[in-house]
């Protein structure tokens, strides 16, 4: 196979050129579409980890992939849950070490993850018509959740699937404010 090289160019000295930003990364307000704060797994490959992975390896995987949460998957494509940086680095591992009288290195992702049955989920169809304020109100209503899964229901084209995830951290980053500072009805 022969391929021709693409044309390249260089910028003049002292050129200021902004980086492209993901859709919705700038200018998000409370009235923005909720989809602007969702990580769309139809656009971005989900970061995953096996439940029998050590906490240190899971932390390294997050660093390498530039994420703060991983879907826990033992057997593709079935998602078992979610593990966050807070799960790995918070007080949960230390509690388990003390309760079980083991070393931290003996803990696995399965020990600290949040199981699918304990995660709150939203319907993608409903989310398409929602605003960021409504997502924030949902986080406040469910209390304590740091992530919401977004599920696309089964259609003739395929089975139900996790379409995306929304994190409090991402909303706060895009709004430039902490959620607790915001009052939404």
C-alpha positions as CSV (number, residue, x, y, z in Angstrom):
1,X,0.0,0.0,0.0
2,X,1.3,3.4,-0.9
3,X,0.2,6.5,1.1
4,X,1.1,10.1,0.5
5,X,2.0,12.3,3.4
6,X,-0.2,15.0,4.5
7,X,0.8,18.7,4.3
8,X,2.2,20.2,7.5
9,X,2.7,23.8,8.5
10,X,4.2,25.7,11.4
11,X,3.1,28.7,13.4
12,X,4.9,32.0,13.3
13,X,6.8,32.9,16.4
14,X,4.6,34.3,19.3
15,X,1.4,33.0,17.8
16,X,-1.4,32.5,20.3
17,X,-3.8,29.8,19.2
18,X,-6.4,28.4,21.6
19,X,-7.0,24.7,22.2
20,X,-10.2,23.1,21.0
21,X,-12.6,22.5,23.9
22,X,-15.1,19.6,24.2
23,X,-18.7,20.5,23.4
24,X,-20.1,22.3,26.4
25,X,-16.8,22.6,28.2
26,X,-17.0,26.4,28.2
27,X,-20.1,28.5,28.7
28,X,-22.1,26.0,30.7
29,X,-24.9,27.6,32.8
30,X,-27.7,26.3,34.9
31,X,-30.0,26.6,31.8
32,X,-27.6,24.7,29.5
33,X,-28.7,21.4,28.2
34,X,-28.0,18.5,30.6
35,X,-26.2,16.6,27.9
36,X,-23.5,19.3,28.0
37,X,-22.3,17.9,31.3
38,X,-22.6,14.2,30.5
39,X,-19.6,12.1,29.4
40,X,-21.2,10.5,26.3
41,X,-19.9,6.9,26.0
42,X,-21.0,6.9,22.3
43,X,-18.3,9.6,21.8
44,X,-15.7,8.6,24.3
45,X,-14.5,5.1,25.1
46,X,-15.3,4.1,28.7
47,X,-12.3,3.6,31.0
48,X,-12.7,0.2,32.6
49,X,-11.0,-2.0,35.2
50,X,-11.3,-5.6,36.3
51,X,-12.7,-6.0,39.9
52,X,-9.8,-8.2,40.9
53,X,-7.2,-5.4,40.3
54,X,-5.3,-4.0,43.2
55,X,-6.0,-0.5,44.4
56,X,-2.6,0.7,43.5
57,X,-2.9,-0.6,39.9
58,X,-6.4,0.9,39.7
59,X,-5.0,4.3,40.8
60,X,-2.2,4.0,38.1
61,X,-4.8,3.2,35.5
62,X,-6.7,6.3,36.4
63,X,-3.6,8.4,36.2
64,X,-2.6,6.9,32.8
65,X,-6.0,7.4,31.4
66,X,-6.5,10.9,32.9
67,X,-9.8,10.0,34.7
68,X,-11.0,10.0,38.3
69,X,-13.4,7.0,37.9
70,X,-13.5,3.7,36.1
71,X,-16.3,1.3,35.2
72,X,-15.7,-2.1,36.8
73,X,-16.1,-4.8,34.2
74,X,-15.2,-8.5,34.8
75,X,-16.8,-9.9,31.7
76,X,-17.3,-7.5,28.8
77,X,-19.8,-5.9,28.2
78,X,-21.4,-6.2,31.6
79,X,-20.7,-3.3,34.0
80,X,-20.6,-4.4,37.6
81,X,-20.1,-0.9,39.1
82,X,-18.0,2.1,39.4
83,X,-14.8,2.9,41.3
84,X,-13.6,6.4,41.9
85,X,-10.4,8.0,43.1
86,X,-12.2,8.8,46.4
87,X,-13.0,5.0,46.7
88,X,-9.3,4.2,46.3
89,X,-7.8,7.0,48.3
90,X,-10.5,7.8,50.9
91,X,-11.2,6.2,54.3
92,X,-13.0,3.1,52.9
93,X,-9.7,1.2,52.2
94,X,-8.4,2.0,55.7
95,X,-11.6,0.9,57.4
96,X,-11.4,-2.4,55.5
97,X,-7.8,-2.9,56.4
98,X,-8.6,-2.4,60.1
99,X,-11.8,-4.6,60.0
100,X,-10.1,-7.5,58.1
101,X,-6.7,-7.2,59.7
102,X,-5.0,-7.2,56.3
103,X,-2.6,-5.0,54.3
104,X,-3.9,-2.4,51.9
105,X,-2.1,-4.2,49.1
106,X,-4.4,-7.1,49.6
107,X,-7.5,-5.0,48.8
108,X,-9.0,-5.3,45.3
109,X,-11.3,-2.9,43.4
110,X,-14.2,-5.2,44.2
111,X,-13.7,-4.4,47.9
112,X,-14.1,-0.6,47.5
113,X,-16.2,-0.1,44.3
114,X,-19.8,1.0,44.2
115,X,-21.9,-1.8,42.8
116,X,-24.3,-1.1,40.0
117,X,-27.3,-1.8,42.2
118,X,-26.2,1.1,44.5
119,X,-25.7,3.7,41.7
120,X,-28.5,6.1,40.7
121,X,-29.3,6.2,37.0
122,X,-31.2,8.6,34.7
123,X,-33.0,7.8,31.5
124,X,-31.2,9.2,28.4
125,X,-34.5,10.2,26.7
126,X,-35.5,12.3,29.8
127,X,-32.1,13.8,30.1
128,X,-32.1,15.0,26.5
129,X,-34.8,17.5,27.5
130,X,-33.4,18.5,30.9
131,X,-31.1,21.3,32.0
132,X,-28.0,21.4,34.1
133,X,-30.1,22.9,37.0
134,X,-32.3,19.8,36.9
135,X,-29.3,17.5,37.0
136,X,-28.0,19.4,40.1
137,X,-31.4,19.2,41.7
138,X,-31.3,15.4,41.1
139,X,-27.9,15.1,42.7
140,X,-29.2,17.1,45.7
141,X,-32.3,14.9,45.9
142,X,-30.4,11.6,45.9
143,X,-27.9,13.0,48.4
144,X,-24.4,11.7,48.7
145,X,-24.1,10.5,45.1
146,X,-21.0,11.8,43.2
147,X,-22.0,10.1,39.9
148,X,-25.2,9.4,38.0
149,X,-25.3,6.8,35.2
150,X,-27.2,7.6,32.1
151,X,-29.0,4.7,30.6
152,X,-30.4,4.4,27.0
153,X,-33.4,2.1,27.1
154,X,-33.6,-0.9,24.8
155,X,-34.8,-0.2,21.2
156,X,-35.2,-2.2,18.0
157,X,-31.6,-1.4,17.2
158,X,-30.2,-2.9,20.4
159,X,-30.5,-3.7,24.2
160,X,-30.4,-1.2,27.0
161,X,-26.9,0.2,27.6
162,X,-25.1,2.7,29.8
163,X,-24.9,5.7,27.4
164,X,-23.0,8.1,29.7
165,X,-22.0,9.3,33.2
166,X,-22.4,12.6,34.9
167,X,-20.1,13.5,37.8
168,X,-20.5,16.3,40.3
169,X,-16.8,17.2,39.7
170,X,-17.4,17.7,36.0
171,X,-20.4,19.9,36.6
172,X,-18.5,22.0,39.1
173,X,-15.5,22.3,36.7
174,X,-17.7,23.4,33.8
175,X,-19.8,25.8,35.9
176,X,-16.7,27.1,37.8
177,X,-18.6,26.8,41.1
178,X,-19.2,24.2,43.8
179,X,-22.6,22.6,43.7
180,X,-23.3,23.6,47.3
181,X,-23.0,27.3,46.4
182,X,-25.9,26.9,44.0
183,X,-29.5,27.1,44.9
184,X,-31.8,25.3,42.5
185,X,-35.5,24.6,43.1
